[in-house]
Every structure is written in structure tokens, then in C-alpha cells.
Amino acid sequence: MTDLTEQSLEEFLDSVGEDTPAPGGGTSSAITVALAAALVEMSARLASDEDAADAARSMRADALRLADEELTSYAPVLEAETRADRTTALDGASEPPAQIAETAADVAELGVKVAGSSSPAVRGDALTGVTLAEAAAAAAARLVETNITSGPVFDRARAAAERASKARDSGTV
């Protein structure tokens, strides 16, 4: 698999559509977070809020790192030979999507702040970033919930999805 940052958008979408387990929902969620962060970054720059723009850029980089990490995180689950090995592998495979959900929540919360200080001309872009981040947080949390049914990683993912949802609900036009 090619490094995601070296693929064109069309190549990435083709790879998602292939009959392979990766890239799948986790990587797609992380890429969505990166796109959301880029929209928030753009809106912040246009609002002359360099601190927010830098924070969004950092979140975008985190999301891209997680997208790459997610490409291989499920492989141990598919290779597990015993029930115990599968349980351990599912626990490990749940960490990247939990982190994706947390990053998405951070982007959503930042996006609401940026939208509040943006001109009407770019407020919609910041709020689009919030909405995309909320969707990615919900999707990533759902992946965790598919893998495991309780525990700290489960709780973190669920809390992140709730944070992102609250941010989206608090965003105004």
C-alpha cells in the first residue's frame, strides 16, 4: 500500500472500493477528520486567527497519521488464531479509531469557535468542518463499539462522539 499522502484522491477512493479490508471505515473516518480540520484551518486563516489555524493544521496532521496507522491496525484481528488472541487484537485495533474520534471532537469544538469569529462568507466552511468532524467522530466511535463493548477505550470513543455531537449542535449559522 502506498503512503496515503502520496495518493491522489481518485487513487485513495479506488483503494477504499477494492475488495480488501483496508483502507476501510477507520482510515476513511480519519481522512474525513483531516478534511474537516483543513476547512477549519482555512476559515481561521481568513479570520486572521493564526493560533486556531495552527491548531487545526496540527489536528489535520494527527488525523493523517492516524489514517496511516489505521491501515494496518485490524490485521492482527484477521490473523488471530484463538479466541483470546482475537480479543486482544480487537482491543488493540480499537485504539486508533478511538483516537480518530477524539481528534474529530477536537476539530469540531475548534470549528465552532472559529465559526463564531468568522465572517459570514466563510462561516459555512467552518461549520461544514464541524459537521464533517462530528460525522467522523460518530463513525470512528461506531468502529470501536463494533470491536469492543466496554472499557476505557470504549468510553473514550463514546465520550468523543458525544463531544463532537454537542459541538455540532452548538454551531450556529
N, CA, C and O of each residue as an XYZ file, in Angstrom:
692
protein
N       0.838     -1.172      0.000
C       0.000      0.000      0.000
C       0.883      1.234      0.000
O       1.853      1.311      0.755
N       0.556      2.184     -0.831
C       1.280      3.446     -0.928
C       0.923      4.325      0.264
O      -0.197      4.266      0.772
N       1.870      5.135      0.706
C       1.608      6.125      1.739
C       0.403      6.954      1.287
O       0.351      7.407      0.144
N      -0.553      7.148      2.180
C      -1.772      7.867      1.823
C      -1.500      9.271      1.304
O      -2.211      9.756      0.424
N      -0.485      9.924      1.837
C      -0.203     11.289      1.400
C       0.372     11.345     -0.002
O       0.457     12.418     -0.597
N       0.762     10.208     -0.528
C       1.295     10.156     -1.890
C       0.243      9.751     -2.920
O       0.529      9.737     -4.118
N      -0.960      9.424     -2.474
C      -2.024      9.009     -3.385
C      -2.865     10.211     -3.806
O      -3.061     11.153     -3.038
N      -3.353     10.156     -5.035
C      -4.342     11.154     -5.446
C      -5.667     10.788     -4.777
O      -5.835      9.677     -4.274
N      -6.588     11.724     -4.781
C      -7.901     11.453     -4.210
C      -8.560     10.280     -4.937
O      -9.163      9.410     -4.308
N      -8.442     10.266     -6.240
C      -9.046      9.175     -7.016
C      -8.425      7.827     -6.663
O      -9.136      6.829     -6.539
N      -7.109      7.791     -6.501
C      -6.439      6.542     -6.115
C      -6.896      6.080     -4.738
O      -7.121      4.890     -4.518
N      -7.031      7.024     -3.814
C      -7.496      6.660     -2.481
C      -8.907      6.085     -2.550
O      -9.182      5.042     -1.957
N      -9.799      6.755     -3.267
C     -11.181      6.269     -3.367
C     -11.238      4.901     -4.041
O     -12.029      4.045     -3.645
N     -10.404      4.694     -5.055
C     -10.335      3.372     -5.686
C      -9.901      2.313     -4.682
O     -10.440      1.206     -4.669
N      -8.918      2.653     -3.835
C      -8.433      1.664     -2.865
C      -9.487      1.368     -1.804
O      -9.565      0.238     -1.320
N     -10.292      2.348     -1.435
C     -11.376      2.093     -0.480
C     -12.395      1.136     -1.100
O     -12.936      0.273     -0.410
N     -12.652      1.285     -2.385
C     -13.647      0.464     -3.056
C     -13.203     -0.938     -3.411
O     -14.015     -1.742     -3.869
N     -11.925     -1.252     -3.210
C     -11.432     -2.590     -3.550
C     -11.934     -3.638     -2.553
O     -12.443     -3.307     -1.481
N     -11.780     -4.890     -2.929
C     -12.232     -5.998     -2.081
C     -11.162     -6.409     -1.072
O     -10.797     -7.580     -0.966
N     -10.673     -5.418     -0.338
C      -9.686     -5.640      0.711
C     -10.200     -4.971      1.981
O     -11.003     -4.041      1.906
N      -9.747     -5.433      3.148
C     -10.251     -4.841      4.384
C      -9.706     -3.441      4.691
O     -10.239     -2.746      5.556
N      -8.674     -3.034      4.002
C      -8.100     -1.705      4.274
C      -7.656     -1.064      2.966
O      -7.126     -1.753      2.095
N      -7.861      0.225      2.813
C      -8.449      1.120      3.795
C      -9.952      0.911      3.903
O     -10.635      0.590      2.931
N     -10.432      1.104      5.106
C     -11.851      0.924      5.372
C     -12.413      2.106      6.135
O     -12.036      3.257      5.913
N     -13.320      1.789      7.034
C     -14.022      2.832      7.771
C     -13.133      3.687      8.647
O     -13.350      4.894      8.753
N     -12.140      3.089      9.277
C     -11.263      3.862     10.156
C     -10.430      4.857      9.391
O     -10.365      6.033      9.751
N      -9.793      4.392      8.339
C      -8.971      5.294      7.533
C      -9.842      6.360      6.882
O      -9.455      7.526      6.814
N     -11.008      5.966      6.408
C     -11.914      6.942      5.791
C     -12.370      7.982      6.811
O     -12.489      9.162      6.481
N     -12.625      7.554      8.040
C     -13.001      8.498      9.094
C     -11.867      9.478      9.369
O     -12.096     10.679      9.515
N     -10.659      8.966      9.438
C      -9.507      9.826      9.705
C      -9.287     10.831      8.573
O      -8.968     11.991      8.833
N      -9.453     10.405      7.338
C      -9.313     11.315      6.205
C     -10.398     12.399      6.270
O     -10.149     13.556      5.934
N     -11.587     12.016      6.701
C     -12.665     12.984      6.857
C     -12.310     14.012      7.934
O     -12.596     15.200      7.782
N     -11.688     13.552      9.021
C     -11.237     14.482     10.068
C     -10.199     15.445      9.491
O     -10.244     16.644      9.768
N      -9.279     14.934      8.701
C      -8.252     15.792      8.102
C      -8.897     16.850      7.202
O      -8.485     18.010      7.219
N      -9.890     16.465      6.432
C     -10.598     17.418      5.573
C     -11.342     18.448      6.422
O     -11.325     19.641      6.117
N     -11.987     17.987      7.477
C     -12.687     18.906      8.373
C     -11.712     19.908      8.981
O     -11.998     21.103      9.046
N     -10.560     19.414      9.425
C      -9.551     20.292     10.025
C      -9.034     21.310      9.009
O      -8.775     22.462      9.360
N      -8.884     20.890      7.757
C      -8.424     21.821      6.719
C      -9.439     22.936      6.501
O      -9.056     24.087      6.293
N     -10.727     22.609      6.546
C     -11.754     23.644      6.402
C     -11.725     24.616      7.580
O     -11.867     25.826      7.399
N     -11.543     24.086      8.772
C     -11.446     24.946      9.952
C     -10.189     25.802      9.869
O     -10.210     26.985     10.210
N      -9.097     25.198      9.416
C      -7.841     25.941      9.253
C      -8.023     27.111      8.272
O      -7.621     28.238      8.557
N      -8.629     26.829      7.127
C      -8.851     27.881      6.134
C      -9.698     29.001      6.723
O      -9.382     30.180      6.561
N     -10.774     28.629      7.407
C     -11.666     29.632      7.990
C     -10.938     30.465      9.036
O     -11.133     31.678      9.119
N     -10.100     29.812      9.830
C      -9.332     30.532     10.851
C      -8.349     31.501     10.205
O      -8.203     32.635     10.660
N      -7.681     31.062      9.157
C      -6.730     31.953      8.485
C      -7.449     33.167      7.902
O      -6.953     34.290      7.997
N      -8.612     32.944      7.302
C      -9.372     34.054      6.730
C      -9.902     34.987      7.813
O     -10.179     36.157      7.547
N     -10.044     34.471      9.037
C     -10.466     35.298     10.171
C      -9.255     35.888     10.896
O      -9.403     36.525     11.938
N      -8.055     35.675     10.344
C      -6.790     36.156     10.935
C      -6.560     35.603     12.339
O      -6.001     36.282     13.200
N      -7.001     34.349     12.563
C      -6.792     33.683     13.846
C      -5.709     32.615     13.638
O      -6.002     31.434     13.456
N      -4.467     33.065     13.672
C      -3.343     32.156     13.384
C      -3.206     31.045     14.422
O      -2.794     29.934     14.087
N      -3.547     31.332     15.673
C      -3.461     30.280     16.698
C      -4.429     29.139     16.373
O      -4.064     27.965     16.438
N      -5.651     29.497     16.029
C      -6.634     28.477     15.667
C      -6.227     27.762     14.385
O      -6.398     26.549     14.262
N      -5.690     28.512     13.438
C      -5.243     27.900     12.176
C      -4.123     26.900     12.437
O      -4.119     25.805     11.875
N      -3.177     27.278     13.288
C      -2.075     26.360     13.621
C      -2.587     25.126     14.355
O      -2.118     24.015     14.109
N      -3.549     25.319     15.255
C      -4.127     24.176     15.975
C      -4.838     23.232     14.998
O      -4.701     22.013     15.091
N      -5.591     23.805     14.071
C      -6.301     22.982     13.081
C      -5.310     22.238     12.191
O      -5.530     21.075     11.851
N      -4.224     22.903     11.817
C      -3.209     22.244     10.990
C      -2.581     21.072     11.739
O      -2.328     20.022     11.148
N      -2.332     21.243     13.022
C      -1.781     20.164     13.836
C      -2.766     18.995     13.927
O      -2.365     17.833     13.849
N      -4.038     19.302     14.092
C      -5.065     18.253     14.135
C      -5.152     17.530     12.798
O      -5.360     16.317     12.747
N      -4.992     18.286     11.721
C      -5.001     17.663     10.388
C      -3.853     16.676     10.264
O      -4.040     15.570      9.758
N      -2.672     17.059     10.718
C      -1.512     16.159     10.674
C      -1.749     14.927     11.543
O      -1.388     13.815     11.157
N      -2.354     15.122     12.712
C      -2.677     13.980     13.576
C      -3.639     13.025     12.871
O      -3.470     11.807     12.926
N      -4.640     13.587     12.216
C      -5.624     12.754     11.525
C      -4.977     11.955     10.393
O      -5.295     10.781     10.202
N      -4.080     12.580      9.653
C      -3.399     11.859      8.568
C      -2.498     10.747      9.123
O      -2.407      9.669      8.536
N      -1.842     11.012     10.243
C      -1.025      9.973     10.891
C      -1.909      8.802     11.314
O      -1.550      7.641     11.120
N      -3.063      9.117     11.889
C      -3.993      8.063     12.322
C      -4.568      7.303     11.123
O      -4.806      6.098     11.213
N      -4.787      7.986     10.021
C      -5.278      7.310      8.813
C      -4.281      6.253      8.363
O      -4.667      5.138      8.013
N      -2.998      6.605      8.373
C      -1.957      5.638      8.008
C      -1.896      4.490      9.015
O      -1.783      3.325      8.634
N      -1.971      4.830     10.302
C      -1.915      3.816     11.355
C      -3.088      2.842     11.237
O      -2.945      1.639     11.454
N      -4.230      3.384     10.893
C      -5.443      2.577     10.789
C      -5.360      1.543      9.665
O      -6.042      0.519      9.712
N      -4.537      1.802      8.667
C      -4.415      0.867      7.537
C      -4.033     -0.545      7.975
O      -4.441     -1.522      7.348
N      -3.261     -0.652      9.035
C      -2.783     -1.974      9.462
C      -3.297     -2.393     10.827
O      -2.972     -3.488     11.288
N      -4.082     -1.567     11.485
C      -4.478     -1.857     12.864
C      -5.403     -3.061     12.991
O      -5.450     -3.679     14.054
N      -6.130     -3.406     11.951
C      -7.077     -4.519     12.031
C      -6.459     -5.846     11.599
O      -7.046     -6.904     11.824
N      -5.287     -5.798     10.985
C      -4.651     -7.025     10.502
C      -4.479     -8.082     11.595
O      -4.751     -9.254     11.334
N      -4.041     -7.724     12.807
C      -3.911     -8.758     13.842
C      -5.235     -9.450     14.177
O      -5.231    -10.615     14.575
N      -6.347     -8.766     14.025
C      -7.653     -9.385     14.267
C      -7.896    -10.479     13.228
O      -8.349    -11.574     13.560
N      -7.593    -10.172     11.980
C      -7.804    -11.133     10.901
C      -6.857    -12.323     11.005
O      -7.162    -13.412     10.519
N      -5.708    -12.109     11.637
C      -4.703    -13.165     11.762
C      -4.815    -13.958     13.063
O      -4.121    -14.960     13.235
N      -5.668    -13.527     13.968
C      -5.794    -14.197     15.269
C      -6.260    -15.635     15.092
O      -7.167    -15.926     14.313
N      -5.613    -16.526     15.840
C      -5.938    -17.952     15.725
C      -6.789    -18.468     16.868
O      -7.472    -19.481     16.722
N      -6.759    -17.791     17.996
C      -7.565    -18.235     19.134
C      -8.512    -17.111     19.545
O      -8.341    -15.952     19.170
N      -9.500    -17.493     20.318
C     -10.464    -16.510     20.820
C      -9.751    -15.439     21.663
O     -10.045    -14.249     21.547
N      -8.819    -15.876     22.501
C      -8.059    -14.939     23.344
C      -7.221    -13.995     22.484
O      -7.157    -12.797     22.758
N      -6.585    -14.526     21.455
C      -5.798    -13.690     20.558
C      -6.695    -12.669     19.852
O      -6.307    -11.514     19.675
N      -7.872    -13.091     19.458
C      -8.804    -12.196     18.768
C      -9.265    -11.079     19.714
O      -9.350     -9.919     19.310
N      -9.557    -11.426     20.951
C      -9.976    -10.420     21.923
C      -8.882     -9.387     22.136
O      -9.150     -8.186     22.155
N      -7.647     -9.856     22.296
C      -6.510     -8.950     22.465
C      -6.333     -8.079     21.232
O      -6.087     -6.878     21.344
N      -6.457     -8.681     20.059
C      -6.294     -7.939     18.809
C      -7.399     -6.894     18.635
O      -7.131     -5.790     18.161
N      -8.622     -7.224     19.010
C      -9.723     -6.263     18.909
C      -9.511     -5.077     19.847
O      -9.829     -3.937     19.510
N      -8.966     -5.367     21.033
C      -8.640     -4.266     21.949
C      -7.629     -3.327     21.299
O      -7.798     -2.108     21.321
N      -6.587     -3.897     20.726
C      -5.560     -3.080     20.067
C      -6.087     -2.350     18.854
O      -5.723     -1.199     18.615
N      -6.937     -3.000     18.087
C      -7.490     -2.392     16.869
C      -8.465     -1.265     17.185
O      -8.792     -0.462     16.311
N      -8.926     -1.202     18.416
C      -9.887     -0.163     18.803
C      -9.221      1.155     19.167
O      -9.873      2.200     19.160
N      -7.935      1.121     19.483
C      -7.249      2.353     19.895
C      -7.185      3.405     18.779
O      -7.524      4.561     19.035
N      -6.764      3.057     17.545
C      -6.720      4.098     16.505
C      -8.076      4.762     16.238
O      -8.125      5.989     16.153
N      -9.183      4.010     16.102
C     -10.440      4.726     15.879
C     -10.878      5.560     17.088
O     -11.547      6.580     16.922
N     -10.508      5.136     18.296
C     -10.809      5.972     19.462
C     -10.054      7.286     19.365
O     -10.608      8.345     19.660
N      -8.802      7.225     18.957
C      -8.017      8.453     18.786
C      -8.567      9.306     17.643
O      -8.536     10.535     17.711
N      -9.065      8.662     16.606
C      -9.683      9.397     15.500
C     -10.913     10.146     16.012
O     -11.111     11.316     15.686
N     -11.732      9.472     16.811
C     -12.922     10.117     17.373
C     -12.524     11.304     18.251
O     -13.164     12.355     18.203
N     -11.478     11.140     19.046
C     -11.025     12.232     19.917
C     -10.510     13.419     19.103
O     -10.800     14.572     19.424
N      -9.757     13.134     18.066
C      -9.254     14.214     17.209
C     -10.413     14.907     16.501
O     -10.421     16.130     16.361
N     -11.381     14.128     16.059
C     -12.559     14.699     15.402
C     -13.316     15.615     16.356
O     -13.769     16.686     15.952
N     -13.457     15.213     17.603
C     -14.141     16.059     18.585
C     -13.383     17.362     18.791
O     -13.988     18.428     18.895
N     -12.059     17.274     18.850
C     -11.246     18.491     18.985
C     -11.465     19.428     17.800
O     -11.600     20.639     17.972
N     -11.499     18.854     16.598
C     -11.721     19.661     15.390
C     -13.109     20.305     15.437
O     -13.258     21.486     15.123
N     -14.115     19.534     15.827
C     -15.483     20.071     15.886
C     -15.570     21.231     16.873
O     -16.176     22.261     16.577
N     -14.964     21.062     18.042
C     -15.011     22.127     19.047
C     -14.267     23.368     18.578
O     -14.744     24.486     18.775
N     -13.111     23.188     17.965
C     -12.367     24.321     17.430
C     -13.152     24.980     16.304
O     -13.191     26.206     16.206
N     -13.772     24.177     15.462
C     -14.538     24.715     14.348
C     -15.678     25.613     14.786
O     -15.966     26.618     14.135
N     -16.334     25.255     15.893
C     -17.414     26.097     16.410
C     -16.857     27.444     16.857
O     -17.454     28.488     16.596
N     -15.713     27.415     17.530
C     -15.087     28.674     17.966
C     -14.707     29.537     16.762
O     -14.936     30.747     16.754
N     -14.128     28.902     15.755
C     -13.717     29.641     14.556
C     -14.941     30.199     13.834
O     -14.930     31.342     13.376
N     -15.993     29.393     13.733
C     -17.210     29.864     13.057
C     -17.764     31.105     13.734
O     -18.271     32.009     13.069
N     -17.668     31.149     15.051
C     -18.183     32.290     15.794
C     -17.433     33.578     15.524
O     -17.983     34.664     15.707
N     -16.186     33.474     15.091
C     -15.397     34.680     14.827
C     -15.146     34.899     13.336
O     -14.383     35.787     12.956
N     -15.782     34.099     12.503
C     -15.583     34.204     11.050
C     -16.627     35.114     10.423
O     -17.717     35.319     10.959
N     -16.260     35.642      9.288
C     -17.230     36.435      8.528
C     -18.283     35.489      7.954
O     -18.029     34.296      7.789
N     -19.448     36.018      7.656
C     -20.489     35.173      7.063
C     -20.029     34.457      5.789
O     -20.540     33.388      5.456
N     -19.075     35.041      5.087
C     -18.606     34.453      3.824
C     -17.899     33.120      4.029
O     -17.919     32.276      3.133
N     -17.276     32.909      5.185
C     -16.566     31.642      5.420
C     -17.115     30.860      6.613
O     -16.647     29.758      6.898
N     -18.097     31.416      7.305
C     -18.684     30.706      8.452
C     -19.214     29.338      8.025
O     -19.082     28.360      8.761
N     -19.800     29.273      6.857
C     -20.327     27.999      6.368
C     -19.238     26.961      6.182
O     -19.473     25.771      6.391
N     -18.040     27.401      5.789
C     -16.923     26.460      5.642
C     -16.496     25.912      6.998
O     -16.240     24.716      7.131
N     -16.418     26.777      8.002
C     -16.065     26.316      9.343
C     -17.122     25.342      9.858
O     -16.790     24.312     10.444
N     -18.397     25.673      9.637
C     -19.465     24.791     10.111
C     -19.523     23.489      9.313
O     -19.928     22.457      9.848
N     -19.125     23.524      8.048
C     -19.003     22.274      7.293
C     -17.920     21.417      7.917
O     -18.080     20.201      8.030
N     -16.823     22.032      8.323
C     -15.774     21.301      9.031
C     -16.299     20.677     10.309
O     -15.969     19.534     10.623
N     -17.114     21.416     11.050
C     -17.714     20.889     12.289
C     -18.581     19.673     11.976
O     -18.485     18.643     12.644
N     -19.417     19.798     10.967
C     -20.330     18.706     10.614
C     -19.566     17.463     10.151
O     -19.899     16.343     10.538
N     -18.549     17.666      9.326
C     -17.731     16.529      8.885
C     -17.012     15.881     10.066
O     -16.933     14.655     10.150
N     -16.493     16.693     10.968
C     -15.793     16.157     12.140
C     -16.751     15.365     13.016
O     -16.391     14.305     13.528
N     -17.962     15.868     13.190
C     -18.950     15.148     14.010
C     -19.283     13.798     13.379
O     -19.382     12.791     14.082
N     -19.455     13.774     12.071
C     -19.757     12.516     11.386
C     -18.599     11.534     11.525
O     -18.816     10.343     11.747
N     -17.382     12.025     11.398
C     -16.206     11.160     11.529
C     -16.072     10.625     12.946
O     -15.713      9.463     13.139
N     -16.359     11.465     13.945
C     -16.298     11.002     15.335
C     -17.324      9.905     15.576
O     -17.026      8.898     16.219
N     -18.531     10.100     15.060
C     -19.571      9.086     15.230
C     -19.188      7.782     14.537
O     -19.392      6.701     15.088
N     -18.636      7.881     13.335
C     -18.230      6.680     12.593
C     -17.098      5.953     13.301
O     -17.131      4.729     13.426
N     -16.098      6.693     13.766
C     -14.965      6.061     14.446
C     -15.415      5.422     15.751
O     -14.971      4.324     16.088
N     -16.292      6.095     16.488
C     -16.805      5.506     17.730
C     -17.591      4.231     17.437
O     -17.536      3.270     18.203
N     -18.317      4.230     16.334
C     -19.076      3.031     15.955
C     -18.130      1.862     15.673
O     -18.442      0.718     16.001
N     -16.982      2.147     15.067
C     -15.997      1.083     14.834
C     -15.503      0.506     16.156
O     -15.353     -0.708     16.292
N     -15.254      1.374     17.123
C     -14.833      0.892     18.442
C     -15.933      0.027     19.046
O     -15.661     -1.053     19.571
N     -17.170      0.500     18.972
C     -18.302     -0.244     19.528
C     -18.503     -1.581     18.832
O     -19.020     -2.522     19.434
N     -18.105     -1.673     17.587
C     -18.187     -2.944     16.858
C     -17.145     -3.930     17.378
O     -17.378     -5.138     17.417
N     -15.993     -3.394     17.776
C     -14.890     -4.236     18.240
C     -15.020     -4.663     19.692
O     -14.780     -5.823     20.026
N     -15.397     -3.732     20.551
C     -15.425     -3.999     21.990
C     -16.699     -3.409     22.583
O     -17.304     -2.509     21.999
N     -17.100     -3.915     23.732
C     -18.365     -3.473     24.318
C     -18.203     -2.718     25.631
O     -19.192     -2.255     26.198
N     -16.995     -2.588     26.117
C     -16.771     -1.847     27.357
C     -15.282     -1.567     27.519
O     -14.449     -2.041     26.746
N     -14.978     -0.781     28.548
C     -13.590     -0.494     28.872
C     -13.231      0.948     28.590
O     -14.031      1.697     28.030
N     -12.021      1.340     28.980
C     -11.606      2.738     28.842
C     -11.581      3.229     27.393
O     -11.967      4.368     27.131
N     -11.144      2.411     26.462
C     -11.093      2.838     25.052
C     -12.513      3.049     24.532
O     -12.787      4.021     23.829
N     -13.403      2.140     24.881
C     -14.817      2.252     24.520
C     -15.386      3.561     25.071
O     -16.048      4.312     24.354
N     -15.122      3.822     26.350
C     -15.642      5.030     26.997
C     -15.081      6.292     26.356
O     -15.813      7.264     26.168
N     -13.790      6.294     26.016
C     -13.182      7.461     25.371
C     -13.813      7.736     24.017
O     -14.110      8.883     23.684
N     -14.018      6.682     23.239
C     -14.610      6.852     21.910
C     -16.029      7.390     22.008
O     -16.417      8.292     21.265
N     -16.784      6.836     22.917
C     -18.172      7.287     23.090
C     -18.209      8.743     23.566
O     -19.016      9.536     23.081
N     -17.341      9.091     24.510
C     -17.298     10.469     25.011
C     -16.899     11.434     23.895
O     -17.446     12.532     23.801
N     -15.960     11.035     23.061
C     -15.536     11.890     21.952
C     -16.686     12.121     20.975
O     -16.896     13.244     20.516
N     -17.419     11.077     20.660
C     -18.560     11.227     19.748
C     -19.601     12.168     20.349
O     -20.203     12.969     19.635
N     -19.809     12.072     21.650
C     -20.764     12.967     22.311
C     -20.270     14.413     22.281
O     -21.058     15.332     22.057
N     -18.974     14.620     22.504
C     -18.402     15.973     22.438
C     -18.593     16.576     21.050
O     -18.976     17.738     20.912
N     -18.321     15.774     20.028
C     -18.452     16.265     18.657
C     -19.906     16.586     18.324
O     -20.193     17.573     17.646
N     -20.810     15.754     18.802
C     -22.237     15.997     18.565
C     -22.686     17.294     19.253
O     -23.435     18.081     18.675
N     -22.228     17.505     20.477
C     -22.577     18.746     21.189
C     -22.002     19.963     20.460
O     -22.648     21.008     20.379
N     -20.795     19.821     19.936
C     -20.201     20.934     19.190
C     -21.042     21.240     17.959
O     -21.348     22.400     17.683
N     -21.414     20.203     17.224
C     -22.236     20.424     16.032
C     -23.564     21.080     16.404
O     -24.020     22.001     15.728
N     -24.178     20.599     17.482
C     -25.459     21.167     17.904
C     -25.334     22.635     18.323
O     -26.280     23.410     18.187
N     -24.141     23.009     18.842
C     -23.963     24.383     19.306
C     -23.557     25.336     18.187
O     -23.603     26.553     18.367
N     -23.162     24.802     17.042
C     -22.778     25.646     15.911
C     -23.981     26.374     15.353
O     -25.051     25.787     15.189
N     -23.808     27.650     15.060
C     -24.907     28.435     14.510
C     -24.502     29.021     13.173
O     -23.319     29.192     12.878
N     -25.476     29.315     12.398
C     -25.238     29.898     11.080
C     -25.204     31.401     11.173
O     -25.014     32.078     10.163
